[in-house]
């Protein structure tokens, strides 16, 4: 199951990341928190330029989570004194 989250943020004129927000309306709170955490941990970007000066640029990117079903574990039985 793929669960995409649309995250919006601003790369400021100094390359730092700011104003990280979630745009997905049907997202699970734990996915939103993880997507925002990942974006805020990114190193500085190269800022956008208008002419010869750096400017703030707003980006919207999808972040996908792939969920896998947990593997079923086989139960191990051991004999007891009562044979159960």
Buried (B, 14 or more C-beta within 10 A) or exposed (E): EEBEBBBBBBBBBEEEBEEBEBEBEEBEEEBBEBBBEEBEEEEEBEBBEEEEEBEBBEEEEEBEBEEEEEEEEEEEEEEEEEEE
